[in-house]
Amino acid sequence: MLERYVRATFVLMIRIGDALLSEDVFDEHFACDLGACKGACCVEGDSGAPLTQAEVGQLEMVWEFVAPLLPEAGRMAVEQQGFAVIDGDGDLVTPLVQGKECAFAVFDNGAAKCGLEKAYFEGKTQWRKPLSCHLYPIRAKELSDFTALNYNRWPICEAARLCGKAGKVSVLDFCKDALIRRFGDSWFNAAQQAQKRWREALS
């Protein structure tokens, strides 16, 4: 049986281990369509990617391998602002280039991509990128007893919703690698089973 909780906004939450998932994570579809969005999530927004203090240390460790891959403007932004800054909400985030793209963004045929991830896939580092980026469109919020996992609906990701719907890829399935990274294989398998039972209950 699925354990369900209700937030103040009346969105049902499903408990899996020490995490609470919004039903949107099962219900909504998502699959990045870089050809359509051009990596807008690395450019749009009021601040950079959320970071933990430990991730700031990771950024410092991989910097020598990532820096040569970045545009000059990105390197200068990091050198001038540091590996992390405090945004208007008081959160630790990646620095931006003149208030626009993430300082760690690289551009390929007009599309913004993650320079940290580029270094990782080229075998230069063993750390992929901040978990907040890897988990997107899921946003994680640490509570006293649980980690709340909510789907973040951003207008610039409309192409991803259409792509996910066409391929029948749920938000949970799209975020598989990131969720396993955060919670482990057993947790993700339990989440998949919960998603299956949730769908069967609706049919």
MDTraj code that builds the backbone (N, CA, C; nanometers):
import mdtraj as md
import numpy as np

residues = "MET LEU GLU ARG TYR VAL ARG ALA THR PHE VAL LEU MET ILE ARG ILE GLY ASP ALA LEU LEU SER GLU ASP VAL PHE ASP GLU HIS PHE ALA CYS ASP LEU GLY ALA CYS LYS GLY ALA CYS CYS VAL GLU GLY ASP SER GLY ALA PRO LEU THR GLN ALA GLU VAL GLY GLN LEU GLU MET VAL TRP GLU PHE VAL ALA PRO LEU LEU PRO GLU ALA GLY ARG MET ALA VAL GLU GLN GLN GLY PHE ALA VAL ILE ASP GLY ASP GLY ASP LEU VAL THR PRO LEU VAL GLN GLY LYS GLU CYS ALA PHE ALA VAL PHE ASP ASN GLY ALA ALA LYS CYS GLY LEU GLU LYS ALA TYR PHE GLU GLY LYS THR GLN TRP ARG LYS PRO LEU SER CYS HIS LEU TYR PRO ILE ARG ALA LYS GLU LEU SER ASP PHE THR ALA LEU ASN TYR ASN ARG TRP PRO ILE CYS GLU ALA ALA ARG LEU CYS GLY LYS ALA GLY LYS VAL SER VAL LEU ASP PHE CYS LYS ASP ALA LEU ILE ARG ARG PHE GLY ASP SER TRP PHE ASN ALA ALA GLN GLN ALA GLN LYS ARG TRP ARG GLU ALA LEU SER".split()
xyz = np.array([
    [0.0851, -0.1197, 0.0000],
    [0.0000, 0.0000, 0.0000],
    [0.0881, 0.1239, 0.0000],
    [0.0495, 0.2238, -0.0793],
    [0.1250, 0.3474, -0.0850],
    [0.0904, 0.4348, 0.0350],
    [0.1927, 0.4887, 0.1004],
    [0.1716, 0.5835, 0.2088],
    [0.1610, 0.7222, 0.1484],
    [0.0525, 0.7936, 0.1767],
    [0.0310, 0.9244, 0.1173],
    [0.0191, 1.0311, 0.2243],
    [0.0708, 1.1471, 0.1925],
    [0.0633, 1.2638, 0.2786],
    [0.0075, 1.3781, 0.1954],
    [-0.0446, 1.4794, 0.2621],
    [-0.1000, 1.5945, 0.1912],
    [-0.0267, 1.7206, 0.2357],
    [0.0277, 1.7940, 0.1398],
    [0.0899, 1.9220, 0.1701],
    [-0.0189, 2.0284, 0.1876],
    [0.0231, 2.1456, 0.2307],
    [-0.0717, 2.2552, 0.2505],
    [-0.1397, 2.2948, 0.1200],
    [-0.0739, 2.2687, 0.0087],
    [-0.1314, 2.3036, -0.1213],
    [-0.2210, 2.1922, -0.1747],
    [-0.2436, 2.0876, -0.0938],
    [-0.3308, 1.9756, -0.1267],
    [-0.2760, 1.8886, -0.2405],
    [-0.1440, 1.8909, -0.2589],
    [-0.0801, 1.7997, -0.3519],
    [-0.0417, 1.6749, -0.2749],
    [-0.0829, 1.5577, -0.3239],
    [-0.0523, 1.4341, -0.2542],
    [0.0953, 1.4007, -0.2653],
    [0.1515, 1.3540, -0.1540],
    [0.2913, 1.3132, -0.1492],
    [0.2973, 1.1649, -0.1146],
    [0.3885, 1.0937, -0.1766],
    [0.4045, 0.9511, -0.1536],
    [0.5371, 0.9273, -0.0833],
    [0.5329, 0.8522, 0.0264],
    [0.6556, 0.8257, 0.1020],
    [0.7248, 0.7018, 0.0499],
    [0.8543, 0.7170, 0.0204],
    [0.9393, 0.6042, -0.0162],
    [1.0678, 0.6202, 0.0642],
    [1.0882, 0.5336, 0.1604],
    [1.2036, 0.5480, 0.2485],
    [1.1962, 0.6797, 0.3225],
    [1.3040, 0.7574, 0.3159],
    [1.3051, 0.8869, 0.3853],
    [1.2773, 1.0023, 0.2897],
    [1.2065, 0.9717, 0.1804],
    [1.1724, 1.0765, 0.0833],
    [1.0217, 1.0837, 0.0637],
    [0.9740, 1.2054, 0.0378],
    [0.8339, 1.2281, 0.0034],
    [0.8289, 1.2788, -0.1401],
    [0.7612, 1.2047, -0.2274],
    [0.7522, 1.2418, -0.3680],
    [0.6150, 1.2988, -0.3993],
    [0.6128, 1.4100, -0.4686],
    [0.4874, 1.4615, -0.5206],
    [0.4365, 1.3658, -0.6278],
    [0.3048, 1.3454, -0.6352],
    [0.2496, 1.2584, -0.7385],
    [0.2793, 1.3102, -0.8791],
    [0.3121, 1.4395, -0.8909],
    [0.3510, 1.4945, -1.0204],
    [0.4721, 1.4217, -1.0782],
    [0.5586, 1.3697, -0.9911],
    [0.6783, 1.2992, -1.0364],
    [0.6401, 1.1719, -1.1122],
    [0.5256, 1.1139, -1.0762],
    [0.4739, 0.9968, -1.1475],
    [0.3862, 1.0373, -1.2662],
    [0.3125, 1.1450, -1.2483],
    [0.2075, 1.1827, -1.3432],
    [0.2583, 1.2608, -1.4635],
    [0.3545, 1.3491, -1.4423],
    [0.4031, 1.4357, -1.5500],
    [0.5080, 1.3641, -1.6358],
    [0.5168, 1.4072, -1.7619],
    [0.6152, 1.3520, -1.8544],
    [0.7254, 1.4549, -1.8797],
    [0.8478, 1.4019, -1.9038],
    [0.9605, 1.4933, -1.9236],
    [1.0763, 1.4204, -1.9910],
    [1.1340, 1.4819, -2.0919],
    [1.2555, 1.4313, -2.1560],
    [1.3188, 1.5481, -2.2297],
    [1.4364, 1.5894, -2.1870],
    [1.5004, 1.7073, -2.2457],
    [1.5072, 1.6985, -2.3979],
    [1.4765, 1.8104, -2.4621],
    [1.4863, 1.8228, -2.6081],
    [1.5804, 1.9388, -2.6350],
    [1.7114, 1.9103, -2.6293],
    [1.8117, 2.0150, -2.6398],
    [1.8037, 2.0898, -2.7722],
    [1.7617, 2.0201, -2.8774],
    [1.7496, 2.0859, -3.0068],
    [1.6447, 2.1951, -3.0059],
    [1.5454, 2.1808, -2.9194],
    [1.4370, 2.2794, -2.9118],
    [1.4668, 2.3896, -2.8107],
    [1.5174, 2.3539, -2.6937],
    [1.5347, 2.4528, -2.5868],
    [1.6719, 2.5193, -2.5870],
    [1.7696, 2.4570, -2.6539],
    [1.9060, 2.5115, -2.6611],
    [1.9700, 2.5280, -2.5234],
    [1.9298, 2.4426, -2.4287],
    [1.9903, 2.4491, -2.2959],
    [1.9532, 2.5733, -2.2181],
    [1.8292, 2.6182, -2.2348],
    [1.7855, 2.7427, -2.1711],
    [1.7968, 2.7392, -2.0191],
    [1.7880, 2.6202, -1.9587],
    [1.7951, 2.6122, -1.8128],
    [1.9317, 2.6531, -1.7596],
    [2.0347, 2.6501, -1.8444],
    [2.1682, 2.6949, -1.8032],
    [2.1850, 2.8459, -1.8197],
    [2.0858, 2.9099, -1.8792],
    [2.0953, 3.0531, -1.9113],
    [1.9884, 3.1353, -1.8406],
    [1.8644, 3.0840, -1.8385],
    [1.7528, 3.1585, -1.7811],
    [1.7517, 3.1495, -1.6284],
    [1.6780, 3.2397, -1.5680],
    [1.6618, 3.2371, -1.4231],
    [1.7330, 3.3525, -1.3555],
    [1.6999, 3.3732, -1.2283],
    [1.7531, 3.4858, -1.1531],
    [1.8856, 3.4556, -1.0842],
    [1.9180, 3.3268, -1.0700],
    [2.0428, 3.2911, -1.0015],
    [2.0941, 3.1588, -1.0568],
    [2.2121, 3.1189, -1.0103],
    [2.2743, 2.9968, -1.0591],
    [2.2144, 2.8715, -0.9982],
    [2.2821, 2.7601, -1.0202],
    [2.2347, 2.6310, -0.9709],
    [2.2583, 2.6182, -0.8206],
    [2.1588, 2.5697, -0.7458],
    [2.1776, 2.5498, -0.6012],
    [2.2922, 2.4534, -0.5720],
    [2.3687, 2.4856, -0.4687],
    [2.4838, 2.4054, -0.4294],
    [2.4801, 2.3740, -0.2808],
    [2.5453, 2.2642, -0.2441],
    [2.5738, 2.2377, -0.1037],
    [2.7178, 2.2825, -0.0774],
    [2.7523, 2.2964, 0.0492],
    [2.8892, 2.3356, 0.0819],
    [2.9894, 2.2311, 0.0330],
    [2.9508, 2.1034, 0.0415],
    [3.0389, 1.9966, -0.0060],
    [3.0625, 2.0082, -0.1564],
    [2.9598, 2.0516, -0.2298],
    [2.9749, 2.0652, -0.3743],
    [3.0672, 2.1812, -0.4118],
    [3.0729, 2.2813, -0.3281],
    [3.1675, 2.3901, -0.3522],
    [3.3094, 2.3343, -0.3481],
    [3.3339, 2.2434, -0.2549],
    [3.4640, 2.1780, -0.2473],
    [3.4918, 2.0943, -0.3707],
    [3.3876, 2.0285, -0.4228],
    [3.4034, 1.9491, -0.5444],
    [3.4393, 2.0389, -0.6628],
    [3.3747, 2.1542, -0.6716],
    [3.4045, 2.2486, -0.7796],
    [3.5508, 2.2918, -0.7754],
    [3.5985, 2.3152, -0.6562],
    [3.7391, 2.3555, -0.6419],
    [3.8327, 2.2430, -0.6854],
    [3.7970, 2.1195, -0.6537],
    [3.8815, 2.0049, -0.6874],
    [3.8897, 1.9811, -0.8388],
    [3.7800, 2.0048, -0.9103],
    [3.7789, 1.9743, -1.0536],
    [3.8135, 2.0959, -1.1398],
    [3.8329, 2.2103, -1.0782],
    [3.8490, 2.3349, -1.1533],
    [3.9611, 2.3283, -1.2570],
    [4.0745, 2.2723, -1.2232],
    [4.1865, 2.2708, -1.3173],
    [4.1550, 2.1923, -1.4443],
    [4.0615, 2.0992, -1.4352],
    [4.0237, 2.0198, -1.5528],
    [3.9083, 2.0833, -1.6299],
    [3.8248, 2.1562, -1.5578],
    [3.7075, 2.2185, -1.6195],
    [3.7401, 2.3531, -1.6825],
    [3.8255, 2.4296, -1.6182],
    [3.8557, 2.5658, -1.6642],
    [3.8944, 2.5734, -1.8115],
    [3.9808, 2.4838, -1.8625],
    [4.0190, 2.4944, -2.0040],
    [3.9033, 2.4711, -2.1016],
    [3.7948, 2.4111, -2.0538],
    [3.6808, 2.3822, -2.1398],
    [3.5827, 2.4987, -2.1478],
    [3.5944, 2.5932, -2.0563],
    [3.4959, 2.7012, -2.0458],
    [3.5317, 2.8195, -2.1351],
    [3.4299, 2.8955, -2.1786],
    [3.4569, 3.0218, -2.2477],
    [3.5313, 3.1167, -2.1533],
    [3.6032, 3.2105, -2.2087],
    [3.6796, 3.3036, -2.1266],
    [3.5904, 3.3765, -2.0262],
    [3.4707, 3.4136, -2.0692],
    [3.3801, 3.4861, -1.9799],
    [3.3426, 3.4014, -1.8588],
    [3.3250, 3.2724, -1.8785],
    [3.2924, 3.1828, -1.7679],
    [3.4078, 3.1694, -1.6715],
    [3.5294, 3.1524, -1.7260],
    [3.6485, 3.1424, -1.6398],
    [3.6659, 3.2697, -1.5573],
    [3.6471, 3.3843, -1.6222],
    [3.6635, 3.5111, -1.5507],
    [3.5593, 3.5272, -1.4414],
    [3.4356, 3.4820, -1.4684],
    [3.3290, 3.4934, -1.3679],
    [3.3646, 3.4133, -1.2432],
    [3.4191, 3.2930, -1.2624],
    [3.4570, 3.2098, -1.1480],
    [3.5758, 3.2716, -1.0748],
    [3.6739, 3.3188, -1.1494],
    [3.7915, 3.3794, -1.0875],
    [3.7565, 3.5050, -1.0085],
    [3.6582, 3.5803, -1.0555],
    [3.6203, 3.7051, -0.9890],
    [3.5208, 3.6837, -0.8744],
    [3.4286, 3.5873, -0.8923],
    [3.3215, 3.5682, -0.7941],
    [3.3451, 3.4499, -0.7007],
    [3.4318, 3.3579, -0.7423],
    [3.4518, 3.2371, -0.6641],
    [3.3673, 3.1233, -0.7188],
    [3.3798, 3.0067, -0.6574],
    [3.3081, 2.8885, -0.7045],
    [3.1601, 2.8921, -0.6695],
    [3.1231, 2.9762, -0.5762],
    [2.9830, 2.9879, -0.5358],
    [2.9565, 3.1287, -0.4844],
    [2.8309, 3.1706, -0.4958],
    [2.7875, 3.3000, -0.4439],
    [2.6575, 3.2797, -0.3663],
    [2.6185, 3.3801, -0.2917],
    [2.4907, 3.3777, -0.2197],
    [2.3904, 3.4590, -0.2996],
    [2.2764, 3.3983, -0.3349],
    [2.1773, 3.4696, -0.4159],
    [2.0833, 3.5530, -0.3282],
    [1.9834, 3.6133, -0.3903],
    [1.8919, 3.7013, -0.3193],
    [1.8089, 3.6329, -0.2130],
    [1.7963, 3.4994, -0.2230],
    [1.7201, 3.4236, -0.1232],
    [1.8098, 3.3705, -0.0122],
    [1.9392, 3.4034, -0.0210],
    [2.0318, 3.3564, 0.0808],
    [2.0836, 3.2164, 0.0556],
    [2.0652, 3.1651, -0.0663],
    [2.1078, 3.0291, -0.0983],
    [2.2436, 3.0295, -0.1681],
    [2.3176, 2.9232, -0.1507],
    [2.4468, 2.9044, -0.2148],
    [2.4230, 2.8549, -0.3576],
    [2.4763, 2.9256, -0.4570],
    [2.4520, 2.8916, -0.5975],
    [2.5789, 2.9140, -0.6800],
    [2.5786, 2.8611, -0.8024],
    [2.6911, 2.8843, -0.8926],
    [2.6889, 3.0293, -0.9410],
    [2.8052, 3.0864, -0.9703],
    [2.8093, 3.2238, -1.0223],
    [2.7562, 3.2305, -1.1650],
    [2.7145, 3.3493, -1.2060],
    [2.6641, 3.3730, -1.3404],
    [2.7594, 3.4634, -1.4176],
    [2.7462, 3.4602, -1.5490],
    [2.8220, 3.5500, -1.6359],
    [2.7345, 3.6706, -1.6652],
    [2.7674, 3.7838, -1.6062],
    [2.6934, 3.9086, -1.6253],
    [2.5425, 3.8889, -1.6049],
    [2.5065, 3.8117, -1.5030],
    [2.3660, 3.7913, -1.4691],
    [2.2902, 3.7021, -1.5650],
    [2.3613, 3.6314, -1.6522],
    [2.2938, 3.5466, -1.7518],
    [2.3269, 3.3991, -1.7296],
    [2.4073, 3.3401, -1.8200],
    [2.4309, 3.1965, -1.8109],
    [2.5191, 3.1586, -1.6918],
    [2.5057, 3.0318, -1.6505],
    [2.5902, 2.9765, -1.5453],
    [2.7362, 2.9873, -1.5900],
    [2.8235, 3.0205, -1.4978],
    [2.9651, 3.0365, -1.5315],
    [3.0280, 2.9072, -1.5809],
    [2.9651, 2.7938, -1.5521],
    [3.0203, 2.6651, -1.5925],
    [2.9588, 2.6141, -1.7234],
    [2.8837, 2.6994, -1.7904],
    [2.8203, 2.6602, -1.9171],
    [2.9197, 2.6686, -2.0323],
    [2.9052, 2.5757, -2.1251],
    [2.9796, 2.5799, -2.2517],
    [2.8757, 2.5815, -2.3634],
    [2.9165, 2.6243, -2.4804],
    [2.8204, 2.6372, -2.5904],
    [2.8646, 2.5535, -2.7096],
    [2.7674, 2.4803, -2.7646],
    [2.7921, 2.3920, -2.8778],
    [2.6816, 2.4131, -2.9805],
    [2.7166, 2.4724, -3.0950],
    [2.6169, 2.5017, -3.1987],
    [2.4993, 2.5818, -3.1438],
    [2.5299, 2.6775, -3.0593],
    [2.4271, 2.7653, -3.0052],
    [2.3529, 2.7115, -2.8853],
    [2.3833, 2.5890, -2.8430],
    [2.3153, 2.5291, -2.7279],
    [2.4066, 2.5315, -2.6062],
    [2.3506, 2.5712, -2.4927],
    [2.4261, 2.5719, -2.3680],
    [2.4285, 2.4316, -2.3083],
    [2.5473, 2.3892, -2.2667],
    [2.5636, 2.2600, -2.2008],
    [2.6496, 2.2802, -2.0766],
    [2.6593, 2.1777, -1.9956],
    [2.7339, 2.1882, -1.8706],
    [2.8810, 2.1540, -1.8926],
    [2.9694, 2.2499, -1.8628],
    [3.1120, 2.2255, -1.8754],
    [3.1622, 2.1236, -1.7750],
    [3.0991, 2.1187, -1.6580],
    [3.1357, 2.0190, -1.5575],
    [3.1054, 1.8785, -1.6087],
    [2.9896, 1.8658, -1.6707],
    [2.9498, 1.7360, -1.7246],
    [3.0367, 1.6974, -1.8443],
    [3.0770, 1.7950, -1.9221],
    [3.1650, 1.7692, -2.0362],
    [3.2971, 1.7094, -1.9882],
    [3.3539, 1.7675, -1.8836],
    [3.4789, 1.7149, -1.8280],
    [3.4595, 1.5736, -1.7747],
    [3.3448, 1.5494, -1.7134],
    [3.3134, 1.4168, -1.6584],
    [3.3056, 1.3123, -1.7693],
    [3.2318, 1.3416, -1.8751],
    [3.2153, 1.2449, -1.9826],
    [3.3427, 1.2272, -2.0650],
    [3.4321, 1.3236, -2.0593],
    [3.5605, 1.3100, -2.1272],
    [3.6623, 1.2366, -2.0408],
    [3.6197, 1.1936, -1.9221],
    [3.7068, 1.1171, -1.8341],
    [3.8071, 1.2000, -1.7565],
    [3.7882, 1.3306, -1.7542],
    [3.8822, 1.4193, -1.6855],
    [3.8533, 1.4292, -1.5360],
    [3.7279, 1.4049, -1.4959],
    [3.6890, 1.4114, -1.3550],
    [3.5971, 1.2940, -1.3221],
    [3.5735, 1.2747, -1.1932],
    [3.4825, 1.1687, -1.1476],
    [3.3558, 1.2266, -1.0832],
    [3.3436, 1.3590, -1.0874],
    [3.2251, 1.4257, -1.0311],
    [3.1473, 1.4887, -1.1454],
    [3.0207, 1.4514, -1.1584],
    [2.9454, 1.4886, -1.2782],
    [2.9027, 1.6346, -1.2804],
    [2.8277, 1.6767, -1.1818],
    [2.7789, 1.8143, -1.1720],
    [2.6959, 1.8262, -1.0451],
    [2.6553, 1.9476, -1.0047],
    [2.5739, 1.9616, -0.8839],
    [2.4475, 1.8759, -0.8915],
    [2.4107, 1.8180, -0.7790],
    [2.2940, 1.7302, -0.7773],
    [2.1675, 1.8043, -0.8171],
    [2.1576, 1.9327, -0.7842],
    [2.0377, 2.0093, -0.8193],
    [2.0183, 2.0142, -0.9703],
    [2.1281, 2.0228, -1.0455],
    [2.1203, 2.0218, -1.1922],
    [2.0849, 1.8825, -1.2428],
    [2.1500, 1.7830, -1.1845],
    [2.1300, 1.6452, -1.2283],
    [1.9862, 1.6001, -1.2033],
    [1.9276, 1.6438, -1.0939],
    [1.7911, 1.6033, -1.0579],
    [1.6834, 1.6756, -1.1381],
    [1.7141, 1.7891, -1.1969],
    [1.6100, 1.8697, -1.2599],
    [1.5353, 1.7901, -1.3669],
    [1.3996, 1.7975, -1.3728],
    [1.3095, 1.8980, -1.3147],
    [1.2588, 1.8680, -1.1741],
    [1.3208, 1.7747, -1.1049],
    [1.2858, 1.7533, -0.9651],
    [1.3663, 1.8498, -0.8791],
    [1.2987, 1.9143, -0.7857],
    [1.3650, 1.9975, -0.6874],
    [1.3567, 1.9279, -0.5519],
    [1.4702, 1.9132, -0.4855],
    [1.4750, 1.8470, -0.3554],
    [1.4828, 1.9514, -0.2445],
    [1.4042, 1.9308, -0.1405],
    [1.4076, 2.0201, -0.0238],
    [1.4240, 1.9332, 0.1011],
    [1.5300, 1.9604, 0.1754],
    [1.5571, 1.8830, 0.2957],
    [1.4692, 1.9327, 0.4111],
    [1.3867, 1.8436, 0.4641],
    [1.3026, 1.8742, 0.5789],
    [1.3624, 1.8086, 0.7031],
    [1.2989, 1.8250, 0.8163],
    [1.3552, 1.7701, 0.9402],
    [1.3612, 1.6183, 0.9381],
    [1.2583, 1.5533, 0.8819],
    [1.2537, 1.4068, 0.8818],
    [1.2580, 1.3451, 0.7428],
    [1.2340, 1.4248, 0.6403],
    [1.2255, 1.3724, 0.5046],
    [1.2941, 1.4658, 0.4052],
    [1.3184, 1.4115, 0.2867],
    [1.3572, 1.4921, 0.1723],
    [1.2356, 1.5010, 0.0810],
    [1.1857, 1.6214, 0.0564],
    [1.0694, 1.6392, -0.0300],
    [1.1167, 1.6533, -0.1743],
    [1.0569, 1.5743, -0.2630],
    [1.0920, 1.5768, -0.4046],
    [0.9707, 1.6243, -0.4837],
    [0.9828, 1.7426, -0.5423],
    [0.8725, 1.8035, -0.6155],
    [0.9100, 1.8305, -0.7604],
    [0.8128, 1.8160, -0.8474],
    [0.8328, 1.8487, -0.9884],
    [0.8238, 1.9996, -1.0054],
    [0.9251, 2.0587, -1.0705],
    [0.9270, 2.2023, -1.0944],
    [0.8861, 2.2293, -1.2391],
    [0.7715, 2.2883, -1.2582],
    [0.7207, 2.3155, -1.3931],
    [0.7677, 2.4537, -1.4381],
    [0.8573, 2.4587, -1.5358],
    [0.9171, 2.5821, -1.5847],
    [0.8735, 2.6013, -1.7300],
    [0.8191, 2.7177, -1.7667],
    [0.7693, 2.7392, -1.9034],
    [0.8724, 2.7095, -2.0125],
    [1.0000, 2.7331, -1.9848],
    [1.1008, 2.7115, -2.0886],
    [1.1194, 2.5633, -2.1219],
    [1.0612, 2.4754, -2.0407],
    [1.0761, 2.3305, -2.0618],
    [0.9537, 2.2682, -2.1305],
    [0.8731, 2.3477, -2.1979],
    [0.7550, 2.2938, -2.2639],
    [0.7931, 2.1862, -2.3665],
    [0.9028, 2.2072, -2.4397],
    [0.9466, 2.1074, -2.5382],
    [0.9812, 1.9755, -2.4702],
    [1.0373, 1.9814, -2.3516],
    [1.0716, 1.8602, -2.2774],
    [0.9459, 1.7856, -2.2338],
    [0.8414, 1.8603, -2.1986],
    [0.7159, 1.7943, -2.1604],
    [0.6532, 1.7237, -2.2810],
    [0.6585, 1.7894, -2.3965],
    [0.6041, 1.7279, -2.5174],
    [0.6859, 1.6059, -2.5588],
    [0.8182, 1.6173, -2.5468],
    [0.9065, 1.5062, -2.5821],
    [0.8844, 1.3884, -2.4871],
    [0.8709, 1.4178, -2.3589],
    [0.8462, 1.3123, -2.2614],
    [0.7128, 1.2444, -2.2822],
    [0.6112, 1.3236, -2.3167],
    [0.4788, 1.2659, -2.3413],
    [0.4807, 1.1757, -2.4633],
    [0.5531, 1.2195, -2.5674],
    [0.5616, 1.1389, -2.6895],
    [0.6313, 1.0061, -2.6627],
    [0.7334, 1.0086, -2.5767],
    [0.8071, 0.8864, -2.5466],
    [0.7570, 0.8141, -2.4236],
    [0.6502, 0.8663, -2.3591],
    [0.5932, 0.8082, -2.2381],
    [0.6982, 0.7951, -2.1275],
    [0.7784, 0.9015, -2.1125],
    [0.8835, 0.9052, -2.0098],
    [0.8356, 0.9927, -1.8944],
    [0.8182, 0.9336, -1.7782],
    [0.7752, 1.0118, -1.6625],
    [0.8929, 1.0901, -1.6059],
    [0.8628, 1.1870, -1.5206],
    [0.9676, 1.2630, -1.4531],
    [1.0566, 1.1678, -1.3731],
    [0.9943, 1.0710, -1.3050],
    [1.0714, 0.9735, -1.2274],
    [1.1696, 0.8988, -1.3162],
    [1.1223, 0.8493, -1.4296],
    [1.2084, 0.7725, -1.5187],
    [1.3201, 0.8596, -1.5765],
    [1.2882, 0.9828, -1.6129],
    [1.3885, 1.0717, -1.6694],
    [1.5009, 1.0999, -1.5691],
    [1.4652, 1.1078, -1.4426],
    [1.5627, 1.1427, -1.3385],
    [1.6271, 1.0197, -1.2732],
    [1.6177, 0.9054, -1.3382],
    [1.6668, 0.7798, -1.2812],
    [1.8106, 0.7896, -1.2313],
    [1.9032, 0.8310, -1.3159],
    [2.0443, 0.8336, -1.2768],
    [2.0684, 0.9246, -1.1568],
    [2.0048, 1.0408, -1.1576],
    [2.0238, 1.1362, -1.0485],
    [1.9634, 1.0839, -0.9181],
    [1.8475, 1.0204, -0.9270],
    [1.7825, 0.9665, -0.8072],
    [1.8625, 0.8505, -0.7489],
    [1.9193, 0.7680, -0.8349],
    [2.0050, 0.6591, -0.7872],
    [2.1297, 0.7176, -0.7220],
    [2.1823, 0.8210, -0.7814],
    [2.2993, 0.8883, -0.7229],
    [2.2680, 0.9390, -0.5830],
    [2.1502, 0.9917, -0.5630],
    [2.1132, 1.0493, -0.4326],
    [2.0663, 0.9447, -0.3325],
    [1.9829, 0.8493, -0.3782],
    [1.9189, 0.7579, -0.2837],
    [1.9613, 0.6117, -0.2969],
    [2.0204, 0.5730, -0.4103],
    [2.0634, 0.4346, -0.4287],
    [1.9680, 0.3532, -0.5153],
    [2.0172, 0.2388, -0.5621],
    [1.9404, 0.1518, -0.6519],
    [1.8141, 0.0966, -0.5872],
    [1.8259, 0.0507, -0.4632],
    [1.7104, -0.0104, -0.3968],
    [1.5966, 0.0897, -0.3823],
    [1.6328, 0.2125, -0.3465],
    [1.5307, 0.3163, -0.3325],
    [1.4621, 0.3412, -0.4658],
    [1.5402, 0.3511, -0.5737],
    [1.4795, 0.3792, -0.7034],
    [1.3907, 0.2644, -0.7482],
    [1.4314, 0.1410, -0.7229],
    [1.3465, 0.0271, -0.7576],
    [1.2136, 0.0340, -0.6832],
    [1.2192, 0.0744, -0.5561],
    [1.0959, 0.0904, -0.4775],
    [1.0101, 0.2021, -0.5358],
    [1.0744, 0.3094, -0.5817],
    [1.0000, 0.4202, -0.6417],
    [0.9328, 0.3765, -0.7714],
    [1.0011, 0.2958, -0.8510],
    [0.9409, 0.2451, -0.9743],
    [0.8205, 0.1571, -0.9448],
    [0.8313, 0.0738, -0.8422],
    [0.7181, -0.0110, -0.8040],
    [0.6011, 0.0741, -0.7553],
    [0.6325, 0.1795, -0.6816],
    [0.5274, 0.2700, -0.6342],
    [0.4604, 0.3390, -0.7526],
    [0.5386, 0.3774, -0.8511],
    [0.4827, 0.4401, -0.9708],
    [0.3900, 0.3442, -1.0445],
    [0.4313, 0.2179, -1.0521],
    [0.3489, 0.1165, -1.1185],
    [0.2164, 0.0973, -1.0465],
    [0.2218, 0.0877, -0.9125],
    [0.0995, 0.0698, -0.8337],
    [0.0101, 0.1939, -0.8431],
    [0.0733, 0.3093, -0.8458],
    [-0.0030, 0.4342, -0.8573],
    [-0.0788, 0.4378, -0.9903],
    [-0.0136, 0.3988, -1.0978],
    [-0.0788, 0.3972, -1.2291],
    [-0.1907, 0.2948, -1.2342],
    [-0.1667, 0.1792, -1.1722],
    [-0.2710, 0.0754, -1.1708],
    [-0.3921, 0.1216, -1.0927],
    [-0.3696, 0.1988, -0.9876],
    [-0.4814, 0.2494, -0.9059],
    [-0.5666, 0.3489, -0.9819],
    [-0.5061, 0.4161, -1.0802],
    [-0.5779, 0.5150, -1.1591],
    [-0.6543, 0.4527, -1.2769],
    [-0.6114, 0.3332, -1.3153],
    [-0.6727, 0.2698, -1.4331],
    [-0.8051, 0.2014, -1.3995],
])
top = md.Topology()
chain = top.add_chain()
for i, resn in enumerate(residues, 1):
    res = top.add_residue(resn, chain, resSeq=i)
    for name in ("N", "CA", "C"):
        top.add_atom(name, md.element.get_by_symbol(name[0]), res)
traj = md.Trajectory(xyz[None], top)
